[in-house]
Amino acid sequence: MKLNVRIVRYYLLLLLCIAGFNFSRAQTKVVHLYIGDTMVNFTGKQRMAITVNGSIPGPELHFTEGDTAEIYVHNTLGTETSVHWHGLILPNEMDGVPYLTTAPIKAKQTARYTFPLVQHGTYWYHSHTGLQEQIGLYGAFIIHEKQEKYSEKTLILSDWSDEMPMQIDRSLHAATDWYNVRKGAAQSYGEAIRDGYLGTKLLSEWKRMHAMDVSDVFYDAYLVNGRRNSRATEFAKGDTVRLRVINGSSSTYYWLQFAGGPVQVIANDGADVVPVEVDRLIVGVSETYDVLVILPENKTFEFRATSEDRIGKASYFLGAGDTVFAPTWGRLHYFEGMIMMNDMMRMDGNMKSMKMHMQNQIMDMNTVMYPEYLSPTDSGSHPYHYGIPKTLNYNMLRSPENTVFPDTGEWKEFNFTLTGNMNRYVWAIDNKTVSEAGKIWINPGDKIRIILYNNTMMRHPMHLHGHFFRVRNEYGDFSPLKTVLDIMPMERDTIEFLATESGDWYFHCHILYHMMSGMGRIFSYEGSSPNPTIEEPKKSLRKVYADDRMYHLMGEIDIASNGSDGEIMYGNTRNVLSAEWRVGWMGDYETETHISRFFGKNQFFSVYAGTDFRSREGGETNTKDNRQVACIGLNYVLPGLIESDLRLDHTGKVRFQLHRDDLALTQRIRMRGMWNSDGEFMVGSSYILTKYWSASLHYDSDMKWGLGMRFTY
């Protein structure tokens, strides 16, 4: 079946027989998937993981367009799970988002999925339950055309951390800098002075920006088909191989390059495109690309996937004989990126209004950080590395068929601004999470236009379930079809889809930790019949909303020679319950508890109510030395990332306080300080040893010198 038949099916919901489909040739293919847990070792350490049929990734599922898939998913876990069929056009109740489109698969239960395969292309499946995808629940889903033209291999890329994903998620919300330390990307003041970027660093923090990065998490391994390196030795000189590349990672973008020369892109997100030749391309989280490579000699050629932050890679080798490696790119020039962001960012945390209209990845602002743009690499063997390599962008993708909608139905337009807060790790659309925004109602037959503006410093792969959308580009009527849009910082992109389905459909960022934080929306069709798999719709929807309302425990505890001080926090998107203390070994103590509410996109501002209890030698009640009060206050992050605190207690006493934490002198040496209008002050330093432990030294106006260990959770 050709692409235009798929568009007719997608747009008009015509019967397959209208497109000349021969039902006598259709087959039902039955597949059994067993989801279980096991121990794996990708890094030399045994870790718990989730497997499908005993492997990571799960088995490649191969079908032929026009067949019917009948898939039985057996959950042998002790907890519920789910499977989402990413990129497929299928009935709403088969989509696989637990509690929204499909009932979760309870522990020790089996679910049956059955749907016709009305498309061809490269797709994949993965869990949509919590963070299960991170630890192994994913696999390839390939739908072949009736007549395949090339030899082919499937490459599913993924990222692996020895940390449990719940710890990663919690740590991101706790604003840990450990992942930057592991990457060597903390951009400290020492490095800024050494490399001549002190003014850049000062301006960045004056604008209340944290260290520049292109990714959130440090991963211990990058995998292709579950291995750091995989091989296919059956190919020889002149062979053309179709590589079906799936980015099944949780949060890693990959740069793709072939040691044998340029690649030819022939499909994206399963939809065919007019072939286009490029030297390299970036594949966003959850995107798929089909590329053709030609082996120029009887050698082994590397197809390399390099993480966007240049920390690691996964390689697939094709052919036999001497190995030809793809070029290795240098580390990112983060301070150059910091200069760029200083120019782009206003003091209020919003992007400046630029004269240019950036869209469709045409202008990659991150190129200022790419060392290969500054000097030649791998002299002689790769001439396309001299100057700027030809890099794929969405404006180069052209559908082979007209993708214009039928002239029926009403246009409905939505303007979405992607917003984010790296410090408290809140990701949203228009500063509202999925639970805060509720559903967006659309009518069957509507033509939906979404104008997306990325007002954050990170790329976001926005995925729409159950529909293909058009990415408006220079090809107009032949704009390409996709299911995932990778939108870069400051870009404004336009996508359009035809409302031909029913039920609820998720639209979200596919970086797993951004999605869980709330960057998404739910499109809901008016007049849809009740979903037969969802027994209690209101209760189920609350479970969907619970993801971005989740509370996380975090804190710091310092055990020193002069006593102990620290803070424990339990917070979510908007609210934090905190308790801090300073206790001397001679019996003096002070404690404060707060319930805080954060406001605004960047959450620079919060209000709180709480108590303050302290006891020291001498002094009368309700002085700075002996106090038992209730209080209310305001907290605001000043330029320079200095936290200001103005509070009033129930006796009428006012206190003003300034505090700065985690000022990076080097990658691992950090400073902190505090002063308030009671005359109290503190200055301290720490040396980061591990993610959780630091050696600390501080001076407190009340507790004096202290040397000890600091535990950060």
Secondary structure, DSSP 4 states (H G I P E B T S, - for coil): --HHHHHHHHHH---GGGGT--GGG--EEEEEEEEEEEEE-SSSS-EEEEEETTBSSPPPEEEETT-EEEEEEEE-SSS-B--EEET----GGGS--BTTTB--B-TT-EEEEEEE----EEEEEE--STTGGGGT-EEEEEEE-SS--SEEEEEEEEEE-SS-HHHHHHHHHTT--HHHHHHT----HHHHHHHT-HHHHHHHHHTT-----S-S---SEEEETTBSEEEETT--TT-EEEEEEEE--SS--EEEEETTS-EEEEEETTEEEEEEEESBEEE-TT-EEEEEEE--SSSEEEEEEEETTSS-EEEEEESSSSEEPPPPPPPP-HHHHHHHHHHHB-TTSPBP--SS---TTSS-GGGGG-GGGTS--STTT-GGGSS---B--GGG---SS--PPPS-S-EEEEEEEEEEETTTTEEEETTB-HHHH-EEEE-TT-EEEEEEEE-SSS-EEEEETT--EEE--TTGGGPPEESEEEE-TT-EEEEEEE----SEEEEEE-SHHHHHHT-EEEEEETTPPPPTT-SSHHHHHHHHHTTTT--EEEEEEEEETTEEEEEEEEE-SSEEEEEEEEEETTS-EEEEEEEEEEESSS--EEEEEEEEEEE-SS--TTSSSEEEEEEEEEEEEETTTEEEEEEEETTS-EEEEEEEEEEESSSSEEEEEEEETTS-EEEEEEEE-SSSEEEEEEEETTTEEEEEEEEE-
